[in-house]
Amino acid sequence: MHVFLVNSHPTNLAGQEAGTFCGFESPVNNTFNFAAYAQDSSAASSFKPGKSVPVKFKLSASSNCKQPLITDAIAILSVALIADAHGNATFMPIGLVSNGSSGLAQPLFKADNNQQYLFNWDTSSCIMPSGAIQTCPSGLYSLTVSFLTDNTAGNQNNQSIYTSQTTEVTLK
């Protein structure tokens, strides 16, 4: 199994509009607490191991997340187990398999007819660090969306999307 970390993003690519990340959409909750500037694990959505976890979000060209929506950005999903079923801290990167029609080339998101980005994480087929494919173990997972496109414009008045967004999900 190969684990990749994105630590650099292309900049100043022509044709990319400024954008705002509009948050993760139901059934996955947003767990980042802006007041504390930290993740709030108590807000994590809960799913059963072996089920599909639909990770969805929208990008907007406006700062208030209204129309027009951006549907041509490229984003990748990274998942890691950060606490086991007993709450013990750990770090285990998980290779992803999509379920259904999501994902162009895994683990890339695809834009759908609702002008949102979607990746259906199939927790019945997680690729473990050993290379074995199995149902994801129970525990707390960090889900990070990294944007592979710049999506910032030359206009300094526009808010840019962040280079990555993270939320947490519990499998139990």
N, C-alpha and C positions, 0 to 999 in steps of 0.2 A: 504494500500500500504506500502511496506517495501522498504526503501532506504538503500543501503549498501555502505560503503566506504572501499576501499582496501587500507590498510596502511602498509601492510607487504607482502613481496613476498618470495617464497621459494628460497633458495640459494644452490649452489653447487649440483644440481641434476645431476646425471650421464646421459650422452648421449645428452646433450644439447649443441649445437654449438654456438659460438660467432656470433653475428649478428648486422647488421646496419639497422635502420629504413630508408626506401627509400622515405619517404614522402607520403602524401595523393595523390591519383590519381584522375584524371578528372572523373566526373564533380565537385568533391569537391576540392576546392583550399586549399593550405597551407597558413595559415594566420599568422604564427609565423614569426616575423621580428627579425632575429638574430642580426642585427646591434643595434636595440633598446632593445633587449631582452624582447619583449612584443608582444602581439597579435595585429594585424593590422586589425580591423574590416572592413575597406574599401575594403579589399581583399576577404571578405567572399562570397562564392557562394550563389546564390539566387534560391530558389525553391518555388513553390506554396504550401500552406498548403493543405494537403490531398493527395499529391503525394509521390512517393517513393524517398528517398534520398540514392543513392548507395555510401556507405562509403567503400573505397578500399585503400589498401596499400600493399607494398611488403617488405619483409625482406631479406637481402642478407648476406651471410657468408663473403663477401668482403666489405671493407670500401668504395669502389666506386660504390656499388649497381649493380655489374655485377653478373654473374653466379658464383657459385651455389647459388640458392635462398633457403631460409629456409621455409619449408611448414608444420612444425610440432609444431610451437609455439602455445600457447593458449592465446587469447586476448579477452577482454570484452569491450563493448562500454557503456559509460555513457553519458547521454544528460541532459542538464539543460538550461532552458530559462533564459538568463542573462540580456535581455533588452526587454521591451514590444514593441508593434507596434509603439509607440510614442517615443521610445528611452529612456524611463525611466528605470533606473537600477532596477533589481529585481533578485531574485534567486528562481527558481522553478525546482526541479528535475523532470524528465519525465520518466515514465516507458515505455519501448520499446516493440514494436511488429515488427517482421520482415515481409517483403513482398516477396513472391516468395520462392526460394529454399535456401536463405541464412539462416545462423544461425543454429547451431546444437542444442543448448539449449539456448534460448534467455537470455541475449543479447550477447552470444558468437559469435565470428567471425568463419567462416570456410574457409579453403584454397580451391581454385577452380582449374579448369584445366589450368588457366593462371598463376599458381604459385603465385597468389595474395590472400590476405585475403579480404573477402567481407561480409558486412552486409547491407542489403537493409532495411533502416529504413522506416517503413510505417507511415507517418505523419497523415494518416486518422484515426489511432487507437492508440493515445497516452494515456497512463494511467496517469491520473492527480493525484496529492497528495491526493485528496479526495477518490481516487479509481475509479472515473468515467472514462470511456473510451470515448474519443471524438477526433475530428480533432485538431491537435496541434494549439495553438494560434499563430498568426503572431508575429514576433519579431526576435531577435538575439539569437542564441543558441550556447552553447559551447559543442563541441563533443570531448570526451576524450577517447582514446584507452589506456587501462591499460593492461600490459603484466603479465599474471599469471604464466608464466614460466620464469626462470632465463635467459636462453639463453646467458650465459656468459661461457667462457671456462677458464681453468687454465692458458692458454697462455696469459700473461700480454700484449703482443704486439697487440692483437686483440681488436678492438673497440666493446664495448657492446651496445646492444640496450638499450634505456632509459626505465625506468619503466613505463612511460606513455608519450603519445603524444596528443596534443590538437590542434584543429582547430575550426573555427567558421563558421556557416551557418545561412543565413537569410531566414525566411519563410515570404513571402509577396505576 
